[in-house]
């Protein structure tokens, strides 16, 4: 089994599997300028937050935590922060600099409130950062440096029976060598939370698992939402899933068998290596962004009928055990797990293949989502705004 990958070492932090320039618009007013800059700079990655001072309380804290996690992400070789809020930009730039990132910040006010001037300055700075990053070289680093987010979307019975258990085997192998894995989608623990609770490292973590599920269930009831037809959704139901409990039992197999160290808040970085849960929305764009903002360099994402969404910042490998989906979507599925469904290979044998594929991607091989530029980041909102 391979135990290293070719990455970009980061002092005091996990290595990057990419060395991209992140263009981060930290306020809604600067989004259009950030998109203009991104369009003109080869290989740059774009994150636009539409919010500014409106979010309150926990929502504001979540936004700040997510933005901090993005500008300090291991896959960032450099960061260009664009903002109409000078205090926010300054704080984010300081966070990035402390983590050893090349960083520049541009404030709309300092450009005479001229979005075109902001764009012009931004293109020049982003170009300089890109040139600097191009001089960096990969080095062999331990595979245990990886932090991988485990996601599923548009699931069918093949997901819970074959593809998700493959991710569970991968998670076990990664944690065994000192790596880190996380699953989220809290609503999709409902009906299976007792199985996660039994693997908690202590009673406090067990209580947090149960409380997270109850809170999501109560949110649905308070909003008058019947989870039937909402989760599982119409696509899941048409593909053969019938209840949230059935979907949950398949979902949690992504977590493997290791003890659960804690329940992370949305976009919260794990304090150490090991297996974690993240209390987060089930919708893939929000869920993946939570993992990325927490520091995950890569994602493994299973699908039954197909799901093209990927993270913009963390390479996302799509996995399917549905032979019709694999045949129909050759430029979407990165890992073909259909041999498990056909009984031709065991989960452990498939895990050998998946392990090598992940380390290849960690070393620079592109995913289909990267080739086709499918990526985006969507930071969750949880409450009202001023």
N, C-alpha and C positions, 0 to 999 in steps of 0.2 A: 504494500500500500504506500502510495506517495505521501510524504509528510512535509513537503515544502511547496511553495509557489513563488513565482517571480513577481514581487510587488514593489511598492514604493514605501520604504521605511519612514515612519513619522516618529520623531523623538517623543518618548513618553506616552505613546498612543498606538493603536492598531495601525498596521500598514495599510496603505491604499491599494486597491486593485485597479484603480484608474488614477490619472493625474490631471484631472480636468480643471479648466477655469470655470468657476461657478459665477454666473451673473445673477445676483440676488436683489430683486426689487422688494424692499421692506415696507413699502407703502403703496396703496392703490394708485395714487397720483402719478407714480413713476413707472408703472407697468408698461405703458406704450413705449417709453424711451428704452426700457430694458429689452423689450422685444426687438426694437430696431437694432440695438447693439448686438444682440444675440444673432440676428440674421446676417450680420456682416463679419462675424469672427468665427473662423473655422474651428469646429470641435467644442465650442463653449456649451455649457449646460445652463439652462434658464430655470429660475424659480421666481414666481411672482406671488406675493401675498397681497390680496386686495384690501386688507384691513390696516387701520392705523390706530388712532386713540379710542375708537369706539368700544372695543371689547372690554368687559368688566370682570373683576374678580378672578376666578379660576380660569375663565376664558382668556383673559389677558396674560396670565401666567403661562398658560399652555402655548399661546402664540409666541411669547418671548422664548420659552424653552425650545420650541421647534425651530425658530430662526437661529438660536445659538447652536443647536445641534447641526443645522445645515451648514453654517459658515465654518464650523470646526470639523466637518466630516472628513474621515480618512481619505475619501476619493477626491478631495479638493486639493489640487496643487497650488491653486491661487483663488482668491475671491475678490470680485468687484461688487461692492455694495452700492445700490442706488436707492436714494430715499428722499422724501420730503420732510422727514423728521430727523433733525440733526442729532438729537440726543440718542435716538435709537441707532442711527448709523454709527455714531462714535462708539457706543457700547459694543455693538456687534463687531466692529473693526478691532477693538481692543481684545475681545474674546478670540478672534481668529489669529491675531498676532501672538497672543500668549501661547497658542497651540502650534506656533511655528509656521503658519501659513503666510504666503505672500498676500498682501491685502491692500486694496485701495478703496476709498469711499468717495462718492460724489453726492452732493446735496443740491436739490433743485433750487433752493434759495440762493446758493452761491453761483448759480448760472443765470442769475437775473430772472428766475422763474420762466426761463425759455427752454422748453422741452427739446427743441432741436439743438440748442447749444449743449444741453446735457447729453444728448445722444452722441454728438460729435466728440466731446471729451471722452465719453465712455468707450467709444469704438477705439480710440487711440490707446487708452489705458488697457483695455481688454487685449488689444493686439500685443502690447508690450508684455503683459502677463503670460499670454500664450507662448510667445517666443521664449520667455524664461523657463516655462514648464517643459518646453520641448527639449531642453538640454538635460533634463533629469533622466536617469537610467534606472531600470528595474534591478532588484537584487533578490536573491533567494531568502525567503523568510518562512518561519514555521507555519504550517497549515493551522495550527492551534491559535493563530492570530486572527482567524476569521470569525466574524459575527454575522450569522445568516438569519434572515427573516423567512418564516415559513407561512405561506399563504395559500388559500384555495378560492376559486371563483367559478361561477357557472358550473357547479359540480353536478355529477350524475352518479349512479351506483358504482361505476368503475373508480371514481375518486376515493370514496371511503373504503372500498375493498382492496384496492391495489396501489393507486398513486400516492395517497396520503400515508399509508404504512411505509412506502419507500422513503418518504421524507422523514418519518419517524426513525427508520434505521439510519438514515444520514445524520439526523440530529444526535442519536446515540454515539455514532462514530466520532462526530465532531467534538462532542463534550468529553468523550474518552481521552482525547489528546489535548485537552485544555482550551477548546474553542467555546463559542457561545451561540445559542439558538433561542429564538423567541417565536411564539404563536400568539395571535390576538383574536379578533372577531368574537368578542365576549358573548354576544347573543347566541353564537353557535357553540357555546358550552352548555346551554340550557338543556337539561335532561341528562347530561353526562357530567355535571359538575362534581358529583360524588366521586367519580373516578379520578378527577384531577385533585380533589380535596384529599384523597387517600395518599397521594404522592407528595403532598406538601412537606417541607422540611421541618415545620413546627406548627403548633396550633394557631399562631397568629397569621401565618401565610394561608393556612386552610380556611380561616375565617374570612380573609380578604377575597379568596376565590369565590366563596359562596355569596358574600356581600356584593361582589361585582356583578354576578349573574342576577341576583335579586333586584339590584338597582336597574338593570336594563329591562327586566321583565316588568317592573313597576312603571318605568317610563312608557313602555308600550301600552299598558293598561290605562295609565293616566291620560294618554293621548288618544284613547279609543281605538287603538290599532290591534287588529286580530292578526297574530303572526302567521296564521294560515293564509297563504297567498302573498304574504309579505316576505316571510323567511320561513321555509323555502319559498322562493319567488316563482313566478310562472314558468321561467326557463327551467328551474330545477324540477318543478313538478312535471313538466312535459317530458323531461329526461328520465323520470322514474323515481324521484324522491318524494316522499309523502308527508313527512312531519318534521318539525324542528328537532325533535329528539333523534330521529334517524339521521338527519344531517349532522347533528352535533357528535354523535357516536363516530361518524366518519371523520369529522374535522379534528377531533382531539388525537386521532392516531398520528397526526403530524408531529406530535410532541415526543414520540418515542417512549422510553421507559425510565428515564433518569428522574431523580427527585426534582421537584419544582422549588427553586430558591426563593422566588418572590413574585408578586404581581406588580408590574411597572405601571405608572401612569402613562398616558399618551405622550409619546416622544421622549420619555425618560430613559436616560442611558443606564444600562445595567452596571452595578458597582463592581462586579467581578465576572469571571467566566462561569459558564454553566447554563442551565436551562431556565427560562423565564416565561411567564405569561405577560401579555400587555392588555390592560383594560382599555379597549378601543372599539370604534365602530366596525361593523362587519363589511361595509362597502369597501371594495378593494382599493380605489384611489386614496381614500383616507387612511386605510389600514397600512398600506405599503409606505406612505409618507411618514406615518408614526414610527415604523421600523427604521426607515432611513434617517429620520431626525434623531433617533436614539443611537445611531452610529453603525447600523448594519451596512456592511460593504456590498453584500450580495443578497438576492432573494431567490428562493425556490417557490414556484407558484404552480400548483396543480389545477387542471381544468378538465371537466368532462366533455362539454360540447364546444369549448373554445372561449378564450378571453384574451383580447389583444393588449389590454392595459399593462404597462410596466412603469417602474420608477424611472425618472429621468436621471437620477444621480447614482443609483445602485443597480448594476446589471441584474436583470431579472430573467431567470431561466424558466421557461414554461415546460411543464411535465404533464403528460397525459397517458392513461392506460386504455383509452377508448380507441379501438382500431379505426373506426370511421373518422374520428376527429383527426388522428395522426395522418391518415391518408388525405383528408380534405384540406388540412392546414399545414402543409409542409414548410411554409415560411413563417410559422408561428411557434410550433412545438420544437423545443430544443432537446428534450429528453423523451425518447420513446419508451414507455413502460409497458407496452402491450404484451411483451413476452410473459409477464406475470399473469395477465388475464388468460392467456392461452395455455398456461401451465408449463411453459418451456423453460422458464428460469425462476429461481427463488427470489424472494425479496433481497436477501443478502447478495446474491449474484448480480442482481440489477443495481444494488447499491455500489458495487465495485465500479460499474460503468458510470453511474451518476457522480461518484466521487471524483473520478478522473475528469469528467466533463466540467465539474465545478472548478477544479484546480486549473484546468485549461483556461476557463473564462477569467478566473482570478489572475491569471498570468497574462491576459491581454486578448484572448480570443473573443470575438464579438458574439453577443446573443442576437437572435432575430429581431428582438425589440430594439436593440441598438442600431442594427443595420437599417431598419425602417423608420427610425426616429419616432417611435411610438410614445416615448416617455413624457411624463408630467408629474408634478407634485401638487397635492391637494391637502392643505393643512386644515384640520377639523375645527369647526366652531360648535360650541355647546350651549350658548345662551344669547340673551339680547345684547344690544349695543346702544351706546348713547348716540 
